[in-house]
Amino acid sequence: MEEAISSSPSTRLALVTGGNKGIGLEVCRQLAGNGVTVILTARDETRGTAAVENLRALRLSNVIFHQLDITDGSSISRLSDFMKSRFGRLDILVNNAAFGGVEYARDPAYTSVTSEEELSGMDRDQRLEWLWINSQETYDAAKKGLQTNYYGTKYVIEALLPLLQASSDGRIVNVSSDFGLLRKRGAEARAERRWQTHRGEAGRAAGHVPEGL
């Protein structure tokens, strides 16, 4: 979906990774609503195209889709080549694509219900508690998280940096979570300690965590 769209020097250009849902999709919507030309990227072409169509249904015609898997070097190269030939610059790069780094251990009785459906209606604290209880930290998940969140993002930045430098006001925005903060606010720190305590008690009950932890 690479139709004719403005590439005027006066029109700002933004590229959003993982833009087909959630925070990424909302970022695309708000940028486009403020007159920015948006390149919405996603691993899955069908889902990415559908996301662009949904935005256009909101009369946001300044959004186009380009496939991108940030863990695939050839996919990153194709996107970089497209941006060079089509626009020659990039004003805003929003690194939103990521992997949680955990695997979800869910009750077989709820396999017909998605995690998004289970989380709907929960507030922030309830969602975090649900994640603590229903997730497992495995080697494979940690490896995938590192490959995606660190190396994938790094390679995208490296590939698009010349285009950002070609802009008069190029900038990079990295989307993270509370777990990426080096220092937490008081209430958040207390809440996390409660969850850690709850998790430790559950682990000790199962015989997995030493009593001193």
Backbone torsions as a table, in degrees:
resi	resn	phi	psi	omega
1	MET	NA	79.8	-175.6
2	GLU	-126.6	57.6	-177.5
3	GLU	-70.9	171.2	176.9
4	ALA	-60.2	130.3	-179.5
5	ILE	-150.7	153.5	-173.9
6	SER	-60.8	131.0	173.2
7	SER	-122.1	26.8	-179.9
8	SER	-62.3	141.9	178.4
9	PRO	-57.9	-23.5	-179.0
10	SER	-83.2	-10.2	179.6
11	THR	-95.9	124.0	-179.4
12	ARG	-74.8	144.7	-177.6
13	LEU	-116.1	131.2	177.4
14	ALA	-127.8	141.2	175.4
15	LEU	-120.9	127.4	-177.1
16	VAL	-118.2	121.9	176.2
17	THR	-85.4	147.9	-177.1
18	GLY	59.1	45.4	-171.7
19	GLY	-93.6	7.6	-173.3
20	ASN	-87.0	-9.3	-179.2
21	LYS	-158.5	170.2	172.9
22	GLY	57.1	-138.4	-177.9
23	ILE	-59.9	-41.1	-179.1
24	GLY	-59.4	-43.6	179.7
25	LEU	-66.0	-39.9	178.9
26	GLU	-67.0	-37.2	175.4
27	VAL	-60.8	-44.9	177.5
28	CYS	-59.4	-44.3	-178.2
29	ARG	-61.8	-45.9	-176.9
30	GLN	-70.7	-39.3	177.4
31	LEU	-62.8	-47.9	-179.9
32	ALA	-62.4	-37.3	179.0
33	GLY	-65.7	-19.3	178.4
34	ASN	-102.5	18.9	172.5
35	GLY	86.2	7.3	179.0
36	VAL	-85.1	136.5	173.0
37	THR	-77.3	125.7	-171.7
38	VAL	-114.6	130.1	170.0
39	ILE	-101.2	105.3	-179.5
40	LEU	-87.6	123.7	-179.7
41	THR	-117.5	152.1	178.3
42	ALA	-161.0	156.7	177.6
43	ARG	-66.3	-44.9	-174.2
44	ASP	-90.6	116.9	-176.1
45	GLU	-64.3	-38.7	-179.5
46	THR	-63.4	-45.8	-179.5
47	ARG	-69.1	-37.8	178.4
48	GLY	-65.4	-42.9	178.1
49	THR	-63.4	-40.9	179.1
50	ALA	-63.4	-38.1	179.3
51	ALA	-63.8	-42.1	178.0
52	VAL	-64.2	-41.4	179.0
53	GLU	-63.1	-37.8	177.7
54	ASN	-65.0	-38.3	178.1
55	LEU	-69.1	-37.1	179.0
56	ARG	-69.2	-27.3	174.4
57	ALA	-65.4	-21.0	176.4
58	LEU	-91.4	12.9	179.3
59	ARG	68.9	31.6	174.3
60	LEU	-105.8	90.4	-173.9
61	SER	-88.0	-6.3	-175.7
62	ASN	-94.5	40.0	178.7
63	VAL	-128.7	131.9	175.5
64	ILE	-128.5	159.9	-178.8
65	PHE	-109.7	142.7	168.8
66	HIS	-142.6	133.1	-178.6
67	GLN	-66.7	139.7	176.0
68	LEU	-154.7	124.1	169.1
69	ASP	-112.5	111.0	-171.9
70	ILE	-71.1	-7.8	175.7
71	THR	-96.3	3.1	-176.4
72	ASP	-116.7	110.8	-177.2
73	GLY	-58.4	-39.0	-179.2
74	SER	-68.3	-34.8	177.9
75	SER	-66.5	-41.3	177.7
76	ILE	-63.5	-41.5	-179.9
77	SER	-63.5	-41.4	179.3
78	ARG	-62.8	-41.2	178.9
79	LEU	-65.2	-45.1	-180.0
80	SER	-60.0	-43.6	179.3
81	ASP	-63.4	-40.1	178.7
82	PHE	-62.4	-46.1	-178.6
83	MET	-64.4	-38.5	179.6
84	LYS	-64.4	-47.8	-175.6
85	SER	-74.8	-31.4	-174.7
86	ARG	-88.1	-40.7	-173.3
87	PHE	-122.7	-32.7	179.5
88	GLY	76.4	1.6	179.5
89	ARG	-164.1	170.4	174.1
90	LEU	-148.8	129.9	-177.4
91	ASP	-93.0	-36.3	-176.1
92	ILE	-137.9	127.1	172.8
93	LEU	-114.4	120.1	178.0
94	VAL	-108.2	108.2	178.7
95	ASN	-86.2	97.0	-176.9
96	ASN	-113.1	-27.9	-178.2
97	ALA	-60.6	134.0	-177.6
98	ALA	-162.7	167.3	175.4
99	PHE	-126.4	139.2	-173.4
100	GLY	-65.0	-21.8	179.0
101	GLY	80.6	9.9	177.5
102	VAL	-136.3	165.1	173.1
103	GLU	-112.3	142.4	-177.4
104	TYR	-92.5	122.4	178.6
105	ALA	-99.5	102.7	-172.1
106	ARG	-113.0	149.9	178.2
107	ASP	-62.2	126.4	179.5
108	PRO	-53.3	-26.1	-179.3
109	ALA	-67.3	-17.0	-176.7
110	TYR	-112.2	19.9	-176.7
111	THR	-65.4	-20.6	179.8
112	SER	-83.6	-6.0	-179.2
113	VAL	-109.7	127.7	-179.7
114	THR	-76.3	159.4	177.8
115	SER	-62.7	-33.6	178.9
116	GLU	-63.8	-39.1	178.0
117	GLU	-67.3	-38.8	179.2
118	GLU	-66.4	-36.0	-176.8
119	LEU	-79.7	-18.5	-178.5
120	SER	-62.7	135.5	179.8
121	GLY	90.3	-10.8	178.8
122	MET	-87.0	147.8	172.8
123	ASP	-83.9	-179.5	-174.0
124	ARG	-59.7	-46.3	-177.9
125	ASP	-64.4	-39.5	179.4
126	GLN	-65.8	-38.0	178.8
127	ARG	-65.1	-43.4	179.2
128	LEU	-63.7	-40.1	178.8
129	GLU	-64.7	-39.8	178.2
130	TRP	-61.4	-42.4	-179.4
131	LEU	-65.0	-40.6	178.5
132	TRP	-60.7	-43.2	-174.1
133	ILE	-74.2	-35.3	-170.2
134	ASN	-104.6	14.9	-179.0
135	SER	-121.3	153.0	176.9
136	GLN	-126.6	136.6	178.5
137	GLU	-94.8	103.9	-178.0
138	THR	-111.1	162.5	178.8
139	TYR	-61.0	-46.6	-177.6
140	ASP	-62.7	-40.7	-179.6
141	ALA	-67.8	-40.1	178.7
142	ALA	-64.5	-41.3	178.9
143	LYS	-62.7	-43.8	178.5
144	LYS	-65.1	-38.7	178.3
145	GLY	-62.3	-41.8	179.0
146	LEU	-67.3	-43.2	179.6
147	GLN	-63.1	-36.5	-177.6
148	THR	-83.9	-57.3	-169.6
149	ASN	-73.9	-33.1	178.9
150	TYR	-97.3	-65.7	-174.1
151	TYR	-66.6	-42.4	-180.0
152	GLY	-60.2	-47.9	178.7
153	THR	-62.7	-41.5	179.2
154	LYS	-60.1	-45.3	-177.7
155	TYR	-67.5	-35.9	176.9
156	VAL	-64.1	-45.6	179.1
157	ILE	-60.0	-45.9	-178.9
158	GLU	-61.1	-39.7	-177.6
159	ALA	-70.8	-33.8	-174.7
160	LEU	-99.3	-4.9	-177.6
161	LEU	-57.8	-42.5	177.6
162	PRO	-59.2	-34.1	178.3
163	LEU	-71.2	-36.4	176.4
164	LEU	-67.7	-37.2	178.7
165	GLN	-70.9	-21.9	177.0
166	ALA	-77.2	-12.6	178.2
167	SER	-84.8	151.2	176.9
168	SER	-76.2	-13.7	-177.8
169	ASP	-150.4	51.2	-178.0
170	GLY	-69.9	141.3	179.2
171	ARG	-148.0	154.2	179.5
172	ILE	-119.0	130.5	178.3
173	VAL	-118.2	121.2	178.5
174	ASN	-104.2	121.4	178.1
175	VAL	-87.3	129.0	-180.0
176	SER	-134.2	-173.1	178.0
177	SER	-120.6	176.8	177.7
178	ASP	-58.4	-28.0	-178.0
179	PHE	-71.5	-10.5	176.9
180	GLY	-90.1	-3.7	179.8
181	LEU	-76.5	136.7	177.3
182	LEU	-77.4	-26.0	179.4
183	ARG	-138.7	128.8	-177.6
184	LYS	-100.8	152.4	175.0
185	ARG	-69.1	158.9	-172.8
186	GLY	-52.8	-51.2	-177.5
187	ALA	-64.3	-39.2	-179.8
188	GLU	-67.1	-40.4	179.7
189	ALA	-63.8	-41.0	179.2
190	ARG	-65.0	-41.5	179.5
191	ALA	-63.4	-42.0	-179.4
192	GLU	-65.5	-38.9	178.4
193	ARG	-61.1	-37.0	177.6
194	ARG	-63.5	-42.9	-179.7
195	TRP	-67.0	-39.0	178.8
196	GLN	-63.9	-40.7	178.5
197	THR	-63.3	-44.7	179.0
198	HIS	-60.6	-41.7	-178.5
199	ARG	-67.2	-39.8	179.3
200	GLY	-65.3	-39.5	178.6
201	GLU	-64.8	-39.6	178.8
202	ALA	-64.9	-39.7	179.3
203	GLY	-66.3	-41.9	179.6
204	ARG	-65.5	-37.2	178.0
205	ALA	-61.3	-32.5	-179.9
206	ALA	-88.7	-4.0	179.3
207	GLY	81.1	20.2	-175.6
208	HIS	-102.7	-18.0	-173.2
209	VAL	-123.3	130.1	178.6
210	PRO	-59.5	149.7	-174.9
211	GLU	-60.2	-31.0	-176.8
212	GLY	-75.0	-6.7	-176.9
213	LEU	-101.8	NA	NA
